Each structure stands twice: as C-alpha cells, then as structure tokens.
C-alpha cells in the first residue's frame, strides 16, 4: 500500500514539475508500426498533445496498456472501438472505420 502511494505521489510530482513530459508523446516524436498493406501507421504525439491529451487519457484508462507491444492492435479491433478506435469512431475524432480516412494514420512511405 505504501509503495502504491509513493508511486502515485511521484507521478503527480513529475507531471507538475515537468508538464511537457506529461504530454502524449514528446514533441517531435512519431511512433511507427508496420501497418500491413496500407502502409506504416504513424502516431504523432504532438498532434494529440496539442489537443490537450496526456498519456493518462489512454494509458491509465486502460484503452492501451503501458507496456510497449502489449496491445494486439488490428483494424478489426479498431472497428470494434478498441485501442485507437475508442476515440477514432467518428464521434470523438475522425473514424478509423472509413476508407477515406486510412491515409490519416497509414503512410505509404
């Protein structure tokens, strides 16, 4: 119980002392995944952070695990509004279900 409290206090202090570090991904960093035949998937943390989103929005709420590679992200899962599809459902953000929006995440080159 004590260790959990120390961890929570440490996270709160880190967010207060280093607010830029608490953004979705540090500015200028783009995460990439293979993405299959549609091209590599790119997650630009700067775009998400500029909308006011921070790591805990997706990682503490269990939309994503906090361990790299822990989530089996597939288009089928997104269509079921899991992972990126939780917000990218056409209501909160552009839809990951429509062919017209594929290029917003998938990059051919």
N, C-alpha and C positions, 0 to 999 in steps of 0.2 A: 504494500500500500504506500509506504514511504517513497519507494523508487518511482512509482507512477506519479506521485505528486511532484517530485523533483523534475521528472521529465516534462510534465505539463508546465511547470514554472519556467523551465529552461526554454521551452518553445515559445512561451509568451514573451519572455525577455528578449529572445533572439528576434522575434517579429517586431518588437518595439524599438530595439536598438539598431536593427538592420532592415528597415522596411523594404528596401529594394530587393533584398534577398528573399523576401517572403512572397514575391510575385510568382506567377505560374511557372515561368522558366526565366532565367536571367536574360536581360535584354540582349538581342543579337544571337541568341542560341536557338537553333532549329533542330528538333528531334526528327529522326527519319526511320521509317520501317520499309521493308521491301514492297509491300502493297500489291503483289500479284501482277496480273496482266495490264491493269490500268495505270501502272507506274507507281513509283515510290510515294508513300504517304509522308507528308511533312506536317509537323506540328510546330507552329511558330508561337512560342510562349509570349513574345512581345505583343502580338495581336490580342491574345487573351488577357494579358495583364493590363493593356490599355483600356479594356472594357471593365476593369476593376476586379477581375477574377484573381484569386490567390490559390496556392496549392491546395489548401484545405477544402476548397469548394468541391473538388473532385476526389481528393485522396482521403480525407477524414470522413467524408460522407459515404464511403465505400462504392463510389462509382468506379474507381480504379484502386487497385492495391498499391501500396507504396514501394513495392519491390519490383525492380526492373524485370520485365519478361514474365510477370506473374499472371497477366491477363491474356486469355486467348482471343484477341480482337479479330473478328471476322466481319465481313459485310452482313452475314446472316444475323450476327449478334447486334450489329448496329440497327438493322431493320426491326429488331425486337426492342429497340430503345435501350440497349445496354451500352456501356462504355461511352464513346463519343456520341452515339445515338441518343443518349439520355437527354442531352441538350440539343443536339443537331437532329431535331424531329420535325422541323418546320414551324414550331411554335416558339421555342426559346431562341433558336438560331436556325440558320438555313438547314434544310433537310439533307440527311445523308442517304435518303431513300430514292432521290430523283437522279436520273442520268444526267440532267442538265448541270447539276452541282458537283459531279465527280471531280472535275478539274480543280475545285477549290481546295482539295486535300491531296489528290493524286497528281503527281508531276511526272510527265513522261521523261524528262531529262533532268 
